[in-house]
Amino acid sequence: MNRFFKKHLGVFVTVGPTVLWLGIFLLIPLAYVILMTVLTKNAYGGMDFIFTLENYRNLFANEYLKVFGDSIWLSLQTTVICLVVGYPFAYILANAPKRWKGFLVMLLMLPFWTNSLIRTYGWNTLLRTEGILNHFLQGVGLIDQPLEMLYTDGAVLLGMVYALLPFTVLPLYTSIEKLDKSLLEAGSDLGASRVHVFTRIIFPLTMPGIFAGSIQTFIPSLGFFFISDMMGGAKTMYIGNLIKNQFLSARNWPFGAALSIVLIVITLILMKLYTRVGSLEDMA
């Protein structure tokens, strides 16, 4: 045993702390959440060690399937809009003069320096019926009555796009910046138009960045419950809100844990699909 320990001392010293950290703060909590999914909720909001699969069967109830459908649809809309808006922005950023590029990247990272909850509350101030935007529109005579812009599905979508746009732009920026400019020049020299250069060269070569940005946008949007709470008034239930309610309001921890595991499985499936077309390094 001593000989084995001495032989692998270097491995224990270098890898051991990381394994210990992951075991305590990742594997053990994850195992506890998985265990909760097969326990039974009791009448007092706690859990009884009565094993059941009822929590997983409840996932297929019509009302919860609708929640999953609404959540996936919202995430798809958020991802598509972020790609449409973020791709031109990332392209301009990657091709900006060097003296401006660092400043522009800093502006892109600036929202990460402020709590997303505070930034979302700022949109609340702008969009509410007595908010700045409605006051301005009424002041210039464009509307007679305040518009109901807040507490709508559109407001939730706006909040999602605003919060997650940098997660789309950064992988796209990295992918576009890695482009071999000689390929673009060769395409132009061979008579290709700008549209053909984009569709035949730029777009295919930046596909890893597109997939990375899509996944980094799609996955968080499934769980950003505070945006739908603050900007949607909790009128439409999404997966993140449902999980939060099960733990805090309904006190049904086993079912909330089952929903959390489904979210983790969706994440793992998307990550596995991404590794078929790109490298996880593109998401860094």
Secondary structure, DSSP 8 states (H G I E B T S, - for coil): -HHHHHHTHHHHHHHHHHHHHHIIIIIHHHHHHHHHTTSEE-TTSSEES---SHHHHHTTSHHHHHHHHHHHHHHHHHHHHHHHHHHHHHHHHHTS-HHHHHHHHHHHHGGGGS-HHHHHHHHHHHHSTTSHHHHHHHHTTS-SS----SSSHHHHHHHHHHHHHHHHHHHHHHHHHTS-HHHHHHHHHTT--HHHHIIIIIHHHTHHHHHHHHHHHHHHHHH-HHHHHHHHTT-S--HHHHHHHHHHTS--HHHHHHHHHHHHHHHHHHHHHHTTTS-GGGG-
